[in-house]
Amino acid sequence: MNAKNYSNELAKEMNIAEYETEQWRAFEQVYIRKIMGISSIDVGYKLQLPIIGRVLRWNAEKMIHSESKNRNAVRADGHFGQVIPLEDAKIILGNLAAEPIIENYCMCRWMQRGVKEACCINFGVLSGVIEKLPRFIPKNNVYRLDRDEAIKRIEQHNRKGYVASVWFQPVPYINAICSCENPECGGLRLRQDFGLNSVYKAEYVAAIDPDKCQGCKSCVSMCQFSALRYIPSQERVMVDLRKCFGCGVCRHACKNDSIQMVPREQFPGLQY
Amino acid sequence: MMPKKSPKVIVDYSKCGDGGSKVDPRDCGKCLRACDPAILLMHETMDIRQDPYDPQIWRITAVWLNLCTRCMKCVQVCPVGAIAVT
């Protein structure tokens, strides 16, 4: 957690306002826009093609993680994120996030399900950009939050089952904490269905205490990543660590306090 | 080896979206919610007449085609019969 990555100075230096205005005005077009003659339509097929697929994957990863000076905003160059547990989201919103903080409609769910749900918490320069775009502004027009309200809201979303994630836009400037679901979230979609590193897993994984777990299965229904499963012969739930994103949402369902988050680095075989 | 071809999901824009038809996908959105793998995407068109800050012309495009299971729920749920899956 580097405070500089949230600062207004960095935003000014990188000319973030211009990038984000361009990116957000055309946000829903990102998957239909042709990039070097190729759009994301049927990208699953395209990525599986011999040779061409590997070139596409290489190029997509290069775009997602681009740190070059002339990044293209409409294709969201340098825009990727990481899943974080609730505790880290609270620290960011309570201390690091640049004001003003706003809560606007989630554009991924709008694109994918046609629903408007205010659950994306944005801050810093991005707040001013989104305020000019009526389709993202909640109907009741209450969207400016102070730090305590933002923390309260992220906790509500997290308990509901949404996964907290923090986003570069573009790297290294951080200005959003989303509450995502799978597969509607554009970032989780690219990672889960197409193996692109648009979202990284959290620095933690869930660990279930076998003595405390009573096998009630409540946590299984909370997991967005199908990482939890009930093992009948053991009468308890086990975590598939390779699938676990470390979001910690399963803990809200556990009545026996049997799920703890442990550092991912304890398991050298796991990916981020 | 060549990968398996994805299903084709075609939306008839004379029936849905693009401003001129009977249905605005922003008001309807039934297909978006019917699709379990959420392969359909609602987006503003690239029409140059659009207000860049508040676009009013929207359409539906099937994007994640390889995840389509041809369950036909979108075809059944569409009130104007605008979707065809092959």
HADDOCK unambig.tbl for C-alpha pairs under 7 A between the chains (distance, minus, plus):
assign (segid A and resid 25 and name CA) (segid B and resid 52 and name CA) 6.16 0.50 0.50
assign (segid A and resid 25 and name CA) (segid B and resid 53 and name CA) 5.84 0.50 0.50
assign (segid A and resid 28 and name CA) (segid B and resid 43 and name CA) 4.96 0.50 0.50
assign (segid A and resid 28 and name CA) (segid B and resid 44 and name CA) 6.68 0.50 0.50
assign (segid A and resid 29 and name CA) (segid B and resid 43 and name CA) 5.86 0.50 0.50
assign (segid A and resid 29 and name CA) (segid B and resid 44 and name CA) 6.70 0.50 0.50
assign (segid A and resid 40 and name CA) (segid B and resid 63 and name CA) 6.81 0.50 0.50
assign (segid A and resid 41 and name CA) (segid B and resid 63 and name CA) 4.40 0.50 0.50
assign (segid A and resid 41 and name CA) (segid B and resid 64 and name CA) 6.34 0.50 0.50
assign (segid A and resid 42 and name CA) (segid B and resid 63 and name CA) 5.64 0.50 0.50
assign (segid A and resid 42 and name CA) (segid B and resid 64 and name CA) 5.21 0.50 0.50
assign (segid A and resid 42 and name CA) (segid B and resid 65 and name CA) 4.86 0.50 0.50
assign (segid A and resid 42 and name CA) (segid B and resid 66 and name CA) 6.16 0.50 0.50
assign (segid A and resid 43 and name CA) (segid B and resid 64 and name CA) 6.78 0.50 0.50
assign (segid A and resid 44 and name CA) (segid B and resid 64 and name CA) 6.87 0.50 0.50
assign (segid A and resid 44 and name CA) (segid B and resid 66 and name CA) 5.60 0.50 0.50
assign (segid A and resid 45 and name CA) (segid B and resid 3 and name CA) 6.57 0.50 0.50
assign (segid A and resid 45 and name CA) (segid B and resid 5 and name CA) 6.89 0.50 0.50
assign (segid A and resid 45 and name CA) (segid B and resid 6 and name CA) 6.73 0.50 0.50
assign (segid A and resid 45 and name CA) (segid B and resid 66 and name CA) 6.18 0.50 0.50
assign (segid A and resid 48 and name CA) (segid B and resid 3 and name CA) 5.93 0.50 0.50
assign (segid A and resid 49 and name CA) (segid B and resid 2 and name CA) 6.14 0.50 0.50
assign (segid A and resid 49 and name CA) (segid B and resid 3 and name CA) 6.18 0.50 0.50
assign (segid A and resid 50 and name CA) (segid B and resid 2 and name CA) 6.94 0.50 0.50
assign (segid A and resid 111 and name CA) (segid B and resid 41 and name CA) 5.41 0.50 0.50
assign (segid A and resid 111 and name CA) (segid B and resid 42 and name CA) 4.77 0.50 0.50
assign (segid A and resid 111 and name CA) (segid B and resid 43 and name CA) 6.33 0.50 0.50
assign (segid A and resid 112 and name CA) (segid B and resid 32 and name CA) 6.18 0.50 0.50
assign (segid A and resid 112 and name CA) (segid B and resid 38 and name CA) 6.16 0.50 0.50
assign (segid A and resid 112 and name CA) (segid B and resid 40 and name CA) 6.32 0.50 0.50
assign (segid A and resid 112 and name CA) (segid B and resid 41 and name CA) 5.07 0.50 0.50
assign (segid A and resid 112 and name CA) (segid B and resid 42 and name CA) 6.40 0.50 0.50
assign (segid A and resid 113 and name CA) (segid B and resid 29 and name CA) 6.99 0.50 0.50
assign (segid A and resid 113 and name CA) (segid B and resid 32 and name CA) 4.74 0.50 0.50
assign (segid A and resid 113 and name CA) (segid B and resid 33 and name CA) 5.23 0.50 0.50
assign (segid A and resid 114 and name CA) (segid B and resid 26 and name CA) 6.45 0.50 0.50
assign (segid A and resid 114 and name CA) (segid B and resid 29 and name CA) 5.46 0.50 0.50
assign (segid A and resid 114 and name CA) (segid B and resid 32 and name CA) 6.46 0.50 0.50
assign (segid A and resid 132 and name CA) (segid B and resid 53 and name CA) 6.99 0.50 0.50
assign (segid A and resid 133 and name CA) (segid B and resid 53 and name CA) 5.41 0.50 0.50
assign (segid A and resid 133 and name CA) (segid B and resid 54 and name CA) 6.30 0.50 0.50
assign (segid A and resid 134 and name CA) (segid B and resid 54 and name CA) 6.35 0.50 0.50
assign (segid A and resid 135 and name CA) (segid B and resid 54 and name CA) 6.94 0.50 0.50
assign (segid A and resid 184 and name CA) (segid B and resid 38 and name CA) 6.81 0.50 0.50
